[in-house]
Amino acid sequence: MTDPHADTPLDSSLSRRTLIRATGIGVLAAAASPAFAQTPAAPPTTVTSPPRDFSRGGAPTTYFSDPDILTIDPVFNNYAQPNAAIQRIWTGALWAEGPAWNAQGRYLVWSDIPNNRQMRWIEDDGRVSVFRTPSGNSNGNSFDFQGRQLSCEHLNRRVVRYELDGSATVLADAFEGKKLNSPNDIVAHTDGSYWFTDPPYGGQLYEGAPDAAGGPSNPSGRINPKLGQLPGIGTAKRELPTNCYRIDPSGRIDLVVTEAQVPDPNGLCFSPDFKKLYIASTGKGPGDSGPGGKGDVHVFDVGTDNKLSNQKLFSDCMLDGVKCGPDGLRCDVDGNLWVSSNAGRAVGYNGVSVFNPAGKLIGRIRLPEVCGNITFGGPKRNRLFMAASQSIYAVYTATQGAGPG
């Protein structure tokens, strides 16, 4: 076969099947001719050369199973839909995050954090439009058991709920009189409570607003956090550690996980029976005085009194020696944990990693962009939506997501 982007043909012994078995950019680059390795016309994806076109207009895959859905353990064959291909259903974000599925309205909503907007994809015709702007540089979104949207706003350092009548309610903006950092992700519990993480990633220009002069994320005061903002923005300073909180139905806010337990907490989700809570710990954020998270996932037992215990390291997210930084988390109905993967420039490891309840890797989904967050949706809740850098990807699965979107 011949690479149309190079003057030198690829070795004819390098079959398409060989490329499919190859993982990551290293194998592909090593197998290609020197001309291709040095001057590619476009960044290679995980499988094909020339790069695969994931869009609706792209050529269909010629395999019964998508070559970018990898079975690590045979049990994963029970969860991957063999004749379903990964599709890029939209692109155009600066950084896509927080996908959430509205079951009644049959639409997907997600955040485009730097563009300060939320987007919406309509399931019946695939139309995408701006859903809410400004969005407070929202990050994580979810829907509770009453169908109300929950959003974590970096810019305003708060958690809000959009009511069914169109009004908005501020659920949390402070703890013990101190302003929150930048709420990141949120999940609903069957008892009516909401659980959310509060790392510092919104304390930067790109995704929110840095601290006022002298604050941990703006110690020199050289950055003016008020530029381009509405009145009142840019006056706050980071006051709290990176904790996780529970919003009681009464409105009370309780500290449930400390920074010492899970530094820089990011995505979180409950097991299907709500007896376990998973939390992703990500890297050091702006203003952190400590080492920050290690890019791993932790799990806690959830007691009937909402107290957490028996903390364990669920996964260090090291796959084949590559750190697949976790972010968004979702469980399926069998308790498998689907984890978005940000492996940076390690092409072939960005996408989604799937673990069984014991923490064993059973499958992977490879994407051509780093993946920040995921959710299950669609009318049957059997479609996995993946917010990956600039784009939204989707693939049908043979399972259903647990809990609301």
Secondary structure, DSSP 8 states (H G I E B T S, - for coil): ---TTSSS---TT--HHHHHH--HHHHHHHHS-HHHHHS-SS---SS-SS----BTTS----SSS-TTEEESSGGGGGTB-TT---EEEEE--SSEEEEEEETTTTEEEEEETTTTEEEEEETTT--EEEEESS-SSEEEEEE-TTS-EEEEETTTTEEEEE-TTS-EEEEESEETTEE------EEE-TTS-EEEEE-STTSSTTTS---STTSTTSTT--S-TTTT--TTTT-----S-SEEEEE-TTS-EEEEE-TTTSSSEEEEEE-TTSSEEEEEE----TT--S----SEEEEEEE-TTS-EEEEEEEE--EETTEE-EEEEEEEBTT--EEEEEE-TT-TTS-EEEEE-TTS-EEEEEE-SS---EEEEESTTS-EEEEEETTEEEEEEBSS-BSS--
